[in-house]
Amino acid sequence: MVQKKQFEGYPLKVEYSLTDKGKRMLNVIITMQEIGIELMKEDGKEDFLKNKGLI
């Protein structure tokens, strides 16, 4: 899900990126977060969400 690319030379340089499967998984996680936020709003936890910067 994560791809690592190493470059030769000094200083050492490494780049990480998401593979296609990783990008698909990220979309699932975002959807789960949105559902969780909706549920917390329904439970009256908007102040908590605001303090965390989620809404």
PyMOL Python script that loads the backbone (N, CA, C, O; Angstrom):
from pymol import cmd

cmd.read_pdbstr("""\
ATOM      1  N   MET A   1       0.812  -1.189   0.000  1.00  0.00           N
ATOM      2  CA  MET A   1       0.000   0.000   0.000  1.00  0.00           C
ATOM      3  C   MET A   1       0.861   1.261   0.000  1.00  0.00           C
ATOM      4  O   MET A   1       0.438   2.317  -0.470  1.00  0.00           O
ATOM      5  N   VAL A   2       2.063   1.133   0.530  1.00  0.00           N
ATOM      6  CA  VAL A   2       2.998   2.253   0.522  1.00  0.00           C
ATOM      7  C   VAL A   2       4.206   1.860  -0.308  1.00  0.00           C
ATOM      8  O   VAL A   2       4.757   0.769  -0.159  1.00  0.00           O
ATOM      9  N   GLN A   3       4.601   2.759  -1.175  1.00  0.00           N
ATOM     10  CA  GLN A   3       5.740   2.513  -2.050  1.00  0.00           C
ATOM     11  C   GLN A   3       6.908   3.377  -1.579  1.00  0.00           C
ATOM     12  O   GLN A   3       6.734   4.557  -1.276  1.00  0.00           O
ATOM     13  N   LYS A   4       8.079   2.789  -1.521  1.00  0.00           N
ATOM     14  CA  LYS A   4       9.278   3.491  -1.066  1.00  0.00           C
ATOM     15  C   LYS A   4      10.238   3.635  -2.240  1.00  0.00           C
ATOM     16  O   LYS A   4      10.535   2.665  -2.937  1.00  0.00           O
ATOM     17  N   LYS A   5      10.718   4.856  -2.448  1.00  0.00           N
ATOM     18  CA  LYS A   5      11.683   5.108  -3.510  1.00  0.00           C
ATOM     19  C   LYS A   5      12.929   5.721  -2.882  1.00  0.00           C
ATOM     20  O   LYS A   5      12.864   6.784  -2.263  1.00  0.00           O
ATOM     21  N   GLN A   6      14.064   5.043  -3.046  1.00  0.00           N
ATOM     22  CA  GLN A   6      15.331   5.514  -2.503  1.00  0.00           C
ATOM     23  C   GLN A   6      16.160   6.135  -3.616  1.00  0.00           C
ATOM     24  O   GLN A   6      16.185   5.635  -4.741  1.00  0.00           O
ATOM     25  N   PHE A   7      16.829   7.217  -3.292  1.00  0.00           N
ATOM     26  CA  PHE A   7      17.686   7.895  -4.249  1.00  0.00           C
ATOM     27  C   PHE A   7      19.136   7.714  -3.817  1.00  0.00           C
ATOM     28  O   PHE A   7      19.431   7.664  -2.623  1.00  0.00           O
ATOM     29  N   GLU A   8      20.019   7.619  -4.767  1.00  0.00           N
ATOM     30  CA  GLU A   8      21.434   7.466  -4.463  1.00  0.00           C
ATOM     31  C   GLU A   8      22.046   8.823  -4.162  1.00  0.00           C
ATOM     32  O   GLU A   8      21.514   9.865  -4.544  1.00  0.00           O
ATOM     33  N   GLY A   9      23.164   8.786  -3.477  1.00  0.00           N
ATOM     34  CA  GLY A   9      23.897  10.011  -3.193  1.00  0.00           C
ATOM     35  C   GLY A   9      23.764  10.430  -1.746  1.00  0.00           C
ATOM     36  O   GLY A   9      23.144   9.760  -0.920  1.00  0.00           O
ATOM     37  N   TYR A  10      24.375  11.570  -1.478  1.00  0.00           N
ATOM     38  CA  TYR A  10      24.364  12.101  -0.130  1.00  0.00           C
ATOM     39  C   TYR A  10      23.900  13.539  -0.200  1.00  0.00           C
ATOM     40  O   TYR A  10      24.369  14.243  -1.094  1.00  0.00           O
ATOM     41  N   PRO A  11      23.048  14.035   0.631  1.00  0.00           N
ATOM     42  CA  PRO A  11      22.440  13.336   1.751  1.00  0.00           C
ATOM     43  C   PRO A  11      21.436  12.290   1.273  1.00  0.00           C
ATOM     44  O   PRO A  11      20.923  12.362   0.156  1.00  0.00           O
ATOM     45  N   LEU A  12      21.173  11.333   2.130  1.00  0.00           N
ATOM     46  CA  LEU A  12      20.231  10.275   1.795  1.00  0.00           C
ATOM     47  C   LEU A  12      18.857  10.876   1.561  1.00  0.00           C
ATOM     48  O   LEU A  12      18.440  11.798   2.263  1.00  0.00           O
ATOM     49  N   LYS A  13      18.164  10.349   0.575  1.00  0.00           N
ATOM     50  CA  LYS A  13      16.819  10.838   0.266  1.00  0.00           C
ATOM     51  C   LYS A  13      15.914   9.652  -0.009  1.00  0.00           C
ATOM     52  O   LYS A  13      16.259   8.758  -0.782  1.00  0.00           O
ATOM     53  N   VAL A  14      14.749   9.652   0.633  1.00  0.00           N
ATOM     54  CA  VAL A  14      13.759   8.596   0.447  1.00  0.00           C
ATOM     55  C   VAL A  14      12.400   9.265   0.296  1.00  0.00           C
ATOM     56  O   VAL A  14      12.083  10.198   1.033  1.00  0.00           O
ATOM     57  N   GLU A  15      11.607   8.803  -0.638  1.00  0.00           N
ATOM     58  CA  GLU A  15      10.239   9.299  -0.823  1.00  0.00           C
ATOM     59  C   GLU A  15       9.266   8.140  -0.649  1.00  0.00           C
ATOM     60  O   GLU A  15       9.514   7.023  -1.103  1.00  0.00           O
ATOM     61  N   TYR A  16       8.171   8.427   0.008  1.00  0.00           N
ATOM     62  CA  TYR A  16       7.117   7.442   0.202  1.00  0.00           C
ATOM     63  C   TYR A  16       5.863   7.939  -0.503  1.00  0.00           C
ATOM     64  O   TYR A  16       5.569   9.134  -0.493  1.00  0.00           O
ATOM     65  N   SER A  17       5.129   7.023  -1.111  1.00  0.00           N
ATOM     66  CA  SER A  17       3.871   7.389  -1.760  1.00  0.00           C
ATOM     67  C   SER A  17       2.899   6.217  -1.655  1.00  0.00           C
ATOM     68  O   SER A  17       3.294   5.078  -1.408  1.00  0.00           O
ATOM     69  N   LEU A  18       1.635   6.524  -1.847  1.00  0.00           N
ATOM     70  CA  LEU A  18       0.614   5.484  -1.804  1.00  0.00           C
ATOM     71  C   LEU A  18       0.516   4.790  -3.155  1.00  0.00           C
ATOM     72  O   LEU A  18       0.576   5.432  -4.203  1.00  0.00           O
ATOM     73  N   THR A  19       0.366   3.482  -3.114  1.00  0.00           N
ATOM     74  CA  THR A  19       0.078   2.734  -4.330  1.00  0.00           C
ATOM     75  C   THR A  19      -1.407   2.921  -4.659  1.00  0.00           C
ATOM     76  O   THR A  19      -2.132   3.577  -3.911  1.00  0.00           O
ATOM     77  N   ASP A  20      -1.847   2.357  -5.756  1.00  0.00           N
ATOM     78  CA  ASP A  20      -3.274   2.447  -6.097  1.00  0.00           C
ATOM     79  C   ASP A  20      -4.134   1.833  -5.000  1.00  0.00           C
ATOM     80  O   ASP A  20      -5.181   2.379  -4.652  1.00  0.00           O
ATOM     81  N   LYS A  21      -3.696   0.696  -4.453  1.00  0.00           N
ATOM     82  CA  LYS A  21      -4.450   0.081  -3.350  1.00  0.00           C
ATOM     83  C   LYS A  21      -4.439   0.978  -2.119  1.00  0.00           C
ATOM     84  O   LYS A  21      -5.444   1.070  -1.414  1.00  0.00           O
ATOM     85  N   GLY A  22      -3.332   1.631  -1.854  1.00  0.00           N
ATOM     86  CA  GLY A  22      -3.239   2.550  -0.732  1.00  0.00           C
ATOM     87  C   GLY A  22      -4.188   3.725  -0.892  1.00  0.00           C
ATOM     88  O   GLY A  22      -4.805   4.164   0.079  1.00  0.00           O
ATOM     89  N   LYS A  23      -4.307   4.233  -2.104  1.00  0.00           N
ATOM     90  CA  LYS A  23      -5.234   5.338  -2.383  1.00  0.00           C
ATOM     91  C   LYS A  23      -6.675   4.895  -2.187  1.00  0.00           C
ATOM     92  O   LYS A  23      -7.500   5.647  -1.668  1.00  0.00           O
ATOM     93  N   ARG A  24      -6.974   3.671  -2.603  1.00  0.00           N
ATOM     94  CA  ARG A  24      -8.327   3.149  -2.393  1.00  0.00           C
ATOM     95  C   ARG A  24      -8.614   2.998  -0.907  1.00  0.00           C
ATOM     96  O   ARG A  24      -9.714   3.309  -0.452  1.00  0.00           O
ATOM     97  N   MET A  25      -7.631   2.522  -0.148  1.00  0.00           N
ATOM     98  CA  MET A  25      -7.788   2.358   1.296  1.00  0.00           C
ATOM     99  C   MET A  25      -7.985   3.718   1.960  1.00  0.00           C
ATOM    100  O   MET A  25      -8.793   3.842   2.881  1.00  0.00           O
ATOM    101  N   LEU A  26      -7.265   4.730   1.510  1.00  0.00           N
ATOM    102  CA  LEU A  26      -7.420   6.074   2.060  1.00  0.00           C
ATOM    103  C   LEU A  26      -8.854   6.563   1.870  1.00  0.00           C
ATOM    104  O   LEU A  26      -9.419   7.182   2.771  1.00  0.00           O
ATOM    105  N   ASN A  27      -9.445   6.294   0.711  1.00  0.00           N
ATOM    106  CA  ASN A  27     -10.838   6.680   0.475  1.00  0.00           C
ATOM    107  C   ASN A  27     -11.780   5.998   1.456  1.00  0.00           C
ATOM    108  O   ASN A  27     -12.743   6.609   1.918  1.00  0.00           O
ATOM    109  N   VAL A  28     -11.512   4.741   1.776  1.00  0.00           N
ATOM    110  CA  VAL A  28     -12.330   4.008   2.747  1.00  0.00           C
ATOM    111  C   VAL A  28     -12.194   4.639   4.131  1.00  0.00           C
ATOM    112  O   VAL A  28     -13.187   4.814   4.837  1.00  0.00           O
ATOM    113  N   ILE A  29     -10.975   4.978   4.512  1.00  0.00           N
ATOM    114  CA  ILE A  29     -10.734   5.582   5.824  1.00  0.00           C
ATOM    115  C   ILE A  29     -11.431   6.933   5.931  1.00  0.00           C
ATOM    116  O   ILE A  29     -12.014   7.248   6.969  1.00  0.00           O
ATOM    117  N   ILE A  30     -11.378   7.723   4.879  1.00  0.00           N
ATOM    118  CA  ILE A  30     -12.050   9.026   4.882  1.00  0.00           C
ATOM    119  C   ILE A  30     -13.556   8.840   5.049  1.00  0.00           C
ATOM    120  O   ILE A  30     -14.188   9.570   5.812  1.00  0.00           O
ATOM    121  N   THR A  31     -14.130   7.878   4.348  1.00  0.00           N
ATOM    122  CA  THR A  31     -15.557   7.600   4.475  1.00  0.00           C
ATOM    123  C   THR A  31     -15.896   7.172   5.901  1.00  0.00           C
ATOM    124  O   THR A  31     -16.906   7.608   6.453  1.00  0.00           O
ATOM    125  N   MET A  32     -15.066   6.328   6.498  1.00  0.00           N
ATOM    126  CA  MET A  32     -15.304   5.894   7.881  1.00  0.00           C
ATOM    127  C   MET A  32     -15.240   7.084   8.837  1.00  0.00           C
ATOM    128  O   MET A  32     -16.029   7.169   9.779  1.00  0.00           O
ATOM    129  N   GLN A  33     -14.313   7.993   8.600  1.00  0.00           N
ATOM    130  CA  GLN A  33     -14.203   9.176   9.444  1.00  0.00           C
ATOM    131  C   GLN A  33     -15.460  10.039   9.320  1.00  0.00           C
ATOM    132  O   GLN A  33     -15.978  10.530  10.322  1.00  0.00           O
ATOM    133  N   GLU A  34     -15.944  10.220   8.106  1.00  0.00           N
ATOM    134  CA  GLU A  34     -17.162  11.009   7.890  1.00  0.00           C
ATOM    135  C   GLU A  34     -18.350  10.408   8.629  1.00  0.00           C
ATOM    136  O   GLU A  34     -19.135  11.131   9.243  1.00  0.00           O
ATOM    137  N   ILE A  35     -18.482   9.092   8.571  1.00  0.00           N
ATOM    138  CA  ILE A  35     -19.573   8.419   9.277  1.00  0.00           C
ATOM    139  C   ILE A  35     -19.409   8.598  10.780  1.00  0.00           C
ATOM    140  O   ILE A  35     -20.384   8.867  11.481  1.00  0.00           O
ATOM    141  N   GLY A  36     -18.193   8.451  11.281  1.00  0.00           N
ATOM    142  CA  GLY A  36     -17.938   8.644  12.700  1.00  0.00           C
ATOM    143  C   GLY A  36     -18.291  10.052  13.160  1.00  0.00           C
ATOM    144  O   GLY A  36     -18.859  10.227  14.238  1.00  0.00           O
ATOM    145  N   ILE A  37     -17.963  11.052  12.359  1.00  0.00           N
ATOM    146  CA  ILE A  37     -18.297  12.442  12.692  1.00  0.00           C
ATOM    147  C   ILE A  37     -19.807  12.625  12.733  1.00  0.00           C
ATOM    148  O   ILE A  37     -20.335  13.277  13.634  1.00  0.00           O
ATOM    149  N   GLU A  38     -20.497  12.051  11.759  1.00  0.00           N
ATOM    150  CA  GLU A  38     -21.970  12.144  11.755  1.00  0.00           C
ATOM    151  C   GLU A  38     -22.554  11.529  13.026  1.00  0.00           C
ATOM    152  O   GLU A  38     -23.440  12.114  13.650  1.00  0.00           O
ATOM    153  N   LEU A  39     -22.060  10.353  13.409  1.00  0.00           N
ATOM    154  CA  LEU A  39     -22.561   9.687  14.612  1.00  0.00           C
ATOM    155  C   LEU A  39     -22.279  10.513  15.867  1.00  0.00           C
ATOM    156  O   LEU A  39     -23.125  10.602  16.757  1.00  0.00           O
ATOM    157  N   MET A  40     -21.091  11.117  15.938  1.00  0.00           N
ATOM    158  CA  MET A  40     -20.750  11.932  17.104  1.00  0.00           C
ATOM    159  C   MET A  40     -21.627  13.187  17.171  1.00  0.00           C
ATOM    160  O   MET A  40     -22.002  13.631  18.256  1.00  0.00           O
ATOM    161  N   LYS A  41     -21.951  13.755  16.004  1.00  0.00           N
ATOM    162  CA  LYS A  41     -22.861  14.911  15.987  1.00  0.00           C
ATOM    163  C   LYS A  41     -24.228  14.505  16.525  1.00  0.00           C
ATOM    164  O   LYS A  41     -24.839  15.234  17.306  1.00  0.00           O
ATOM    165  N   GLU A  42     -24.701  13.340  16.101  1.00  0.00           N
ATOM    166  CA  GLU A  42     -26.000  12.850  16.570  1.00  0.00           C
ATOM    167  C   GLU A  42     -25.997  12.629  18.075  1.00  0.00           C
ATOM    168  O   GLU A  42     -27.039  12.754  18.718  1.00  0.00           O
ATOM    169  N   ASP A  43     -24.830  12.298  18.650  1.00  0.00           N
ATOM    170  CA  ASP A  43     -24.704  12.068  20.089  1.00  0.00           C
ATOM    171  C   ASP A  43     -24.397  13.352  20.856  1.00  0.00           C
ATOM    172  O   ASP A  43     -24.132  13.309  22.057  1.00  0.00           O
ATOM    173  N   GLY A  44     -24.431  14.498  20.164  1.00  0.00           N
ATOM    174  CA  GLY A  44     -24.221  15.781  20.829  1.00  0.00           C
ATOM    175  C   GLY A  44     -22.777  16.084  21.183  1.00  0.00           C
ATOM    176  O   GLY A  44     -22.517  16.802  22.148  1.00  0.00           O
ATOM    177  N   LYS A  45     -21.842  15.556  20.427  1.00  0.00           N
ATOM    178  CA  LYS A  45     -20.430  15.761  20.724  1.00  0.00           C
ATOM    179  C   LYS A  45     -19.772  16.771  19.779  1.00  0.00           C
ATOM    180  O   LYS A  45     -18.595  16.652  19.440  1.00  0.00           O
ATOM    181  N   GLU A  46     -20.557  17.764  19.364  1.00  0.00           N
ATOM    182  CA  GLU A  46     -20.026  18.768  18.435  1.00  0.00           C
ATOM    183  C   GLU A  46     -18.894  19.576  19.053  1.00  0.00           C
ATOM    184  O   GLU A  46     -17.938  19.921  18.359  1.00  0.00           O
ATOM    185  N   ASP A  47     -18.984  19.888  20.352  1.00  0.00           N
ATOM    186  CA  ASP A  47     -17.918  20.655  21.006  1.00  0.00           C
ATOM    187  C   ASP A  47     -16.585  19.908  20.930  1.00  0.00           C
ATOM    188  O   ASP A  47     -15.546  20.508  20.654  1.00  0.00           O
ATOM    189  N   PHE A  48     -16.622  18.613  21.174  1.00  0.00           N
ATOM    190  CA  PHE A  48     -15.407  17.793  21.082  1.00  0.00           C
ATOM    191  C   PHE A  48     -14.836  17.847  19.664  1.00  0.00           C
ATOM    192  O   PHE A  48     -13.631  18.022  19.483  1.00  0.00           O
ATOM    193  N   LEU A  49     -15.703  17.697  18.661  1.00  0.00           N
ATOM    194  CA  LEU A  49     -15.266  17.719  17.272  1.00  0.00           C
ATOM    195  C   LEU A  49     -14.678  19.085  16.901  1.00  0.00           C
ATOM    196  O   LEU A  49     -13.689  19.162  16.172  1.00  0.00           O
ATOM    197  N   LYS A  50     -15.284  20.150  17.401  1.00  0.00           N
ATOM    198  CA  LYS A  50     -14.767  21.494  17.132  1.00  0.00           C
ATOM    199  C   LYS A  50     -13.396  21.685  17.780  1.00  0.00           C
ATOM    200  O   LYS A  50     -12.493  22.254  17.166  1.00  0.00           O
ATOM    201  N   ASN A  51     -13.239  21.211  19.015  1.00  0.00           N
ATOM    202  CA  ASN A  51     -11.942  21.332  19.691  1.00  0.00           C
ATOM    203  C   ASN A  51     -10.844  20.589  18.964  1.00  0.00           C
ATOM    204  O   ASN A  51      -9.688  21.011  18.998  1.00  0.00           O
ATOM    205  N   LYS A  52     -11.176  19.501  18.313  1.00  0.00           N
ATOM    206  CA  LYS A  52     -10.199  18.712  17.553  1.00  0.00           C
ATOM    207  C   LYS A  52     -10.017  19.229  16.126  1.00  0.00           C
ATOM    208  O   LYS A  52      -9.174  18.727  15.383  1.00  0.00           O
ATOM    209  N   GLY A  53     -10.816  20.243  15.744  1.00  0.00           N
ATOM    210  CA  GLY A  53     -10.689  20.810  14.403  1.00  0.00           C
ATOM    211  C   GLY A  53     -11.284  19.942  13.308  1.00  0.00           C
ATOM    212  O   GLY A  53     -10.897  20.054  12.144  1.00  0.00           O
ATOM    213  N   LEU A  54     -12.221  19.078  13.673  1.00  0.00           N
ATOM    214  CA  LEU A  54     -12.810  18.175  12.690  1.00  0.00           C
ATOM    215  C   LEU A  54     -14.057  18.761  12.026  1.00  0.00           C
ATOM    216  O   LEU A  54     -14.478  18.302  10.964  1.00  0.00           O
ATOM    217  N   ILE A  55     -14.637  19.768  12.657  1.00  0.00           N
ATOM    218  CA  ILE A  55     -15.760  20.464  12.030  1.00  0.00           C
ATOM    219  C   ILE A  55     -15.603  21.952  12.234  1.00  0.00           C
ATOM    220  O   ILE A  55     -16.444  22.729  11.782  1.00  0.00           O
TER     221      ILE A  55
END
""", "prot")
cmd.dss("prot")
cmd.show_as("cartoon", "prot")
cmd.util.cbc("prot")
cmd.orient("prot")
